[in-house]
Amino acid sequence: MKVEIGKIVNTHGIKGEIKVLSESDFTDVRFQVGQSVTVQNKNEELNYTIASHRMHKNFHLLTFEGVNNINDIEHLKGSKLFQEQENESIELEENEFYYSDIIGCTVFIKEDALGRVINIIETGANDVWVVKGDKEYLIPYIEDVVKQVDVDNKTIMIEPMEGLLD
């Protein structure tokens, strides 16, 4: 099964580097040199091997093996990047989850449903879960707030800190 890991938002420079907005977890592993990715471009799938990776602002800048020119890559703008999930060599630690396990979960405060996780924002310090209910809430994934994650039942129990939901 393929999982979406990002979107090509632009090119960078003239030597075939692309600017990727991550839609994924474990980017240090997923965007490693030598990793295979599939680019879904219109109705075709193109397979590439990552030749280089670096961070610039909040974007991942990648080059692919055999691509050294902006003209070879420019037509891929707007395309989504995928990777095989079976190739996961990522060992999850306790309290670590795949984004795909968290997105779609219903968040509860005691018995009351707050909403569903619709997105995850990487902040560096900790992830922030975007929860859509009667309005949008930003829930930091920290021990003080997130008390229980049940991936099988797609439920998350939180105890909001004072002012978090205001």
Secondary structure, DSSP 8 states (H G I E B T S, - for coil): -EEEEEEEEEEETTTTEEEEEE-SS-HHHHTSTT-EEEEEETTEEEEEEEEEEEEETTEEEEEETT--SGGGTGGGTT-EEEEESTT------TT---HHHHTT-EEEETTEEEEEEEEEEE-SSSEEEEEESSSEEEEE--TTTEEEEETTTTEEEE---TTTT-
